[in-house]
Amino acid sequence: MKNIADTVHIGELIAVSRFFQLNTYQMINLIENGAMEVFEKKEDFYNKYGEKETYTELEDWCELNNGKIFTKSK
């Protein structure tokens, strides 16, 4: 299992948890279980999902001002 702290700062986790309306514990569990992904750069996100208007394979996604993108699978 990868260390979440190496990927996500607690401030980012708090900000994104408000967007997804989850608590931080739920966010960490989703990331650990692969139901939520964290992309360091927008290019990494586009490489996996493509650049399009809507992403039907995702429940939702959020881009932070530092360029990180959080996705939540359906």
N, C-alpha and C positions, 0 to 999 in steps of 0.2 A: 504494500500500500504506500502511495506517495504521501509526502508530508504537505498538507494543505498550506501551512504557513510559508512554505517556499514559493508558493504561487500567488496567494491572496493575502493582502494586508487586512488587518481587522477593520480598519476604516472602510475599505472597499466592501468587505463582507456586510457591514452594517448598512451602508448606503444601498447596496443591491438587494439586501433582504427586505428593505422597505418597499422597493419597487415591486418585487415578487410577492409581497405580503406574506413573508415567512419569517420565522425567527432565525437567529444565527445558527442554532443547533440543527434545525431542519436544513438550512443551506449547506452546512458541512456534511451532513448525511447524504444529501443529494449529490454533492461533488464526489464524495468517497464512493458512492454506488454507481457513478457514471450517468446519473439522470440529469446532471447539470455539468456543463463544460465551461472552462475558462480559457479564453484565447488571449495571448499576450498582445497580438497585433491584429488589426482588421484584415490584413492580407491572409493570415492563418485561417480566420473565419471564412473568408471568401474562397480559399482553396478547398475547404471542406464542403461548404453549402452553396457556393456560387454567389454571384452578385445579382439579386433580383428584388422585386418590390415586396413580395410576401414570402415567408418561409413556412409552408404548410406542415413541414415535418417537425416544427418547433411549437411548443405551447407559447413561448415568448422569448425575447432576447433583449439585452440591455447593454449599451455601450457607455463606458465611463469616459470622462474627459481626458484621462491618461491613455486612452486607446484600447484598454482591455474590454473584452466582450464576454458577457456571461449569457449562456443559453440554457433554457430549460426544455427538455424533451417532453413530448406528449405522453 
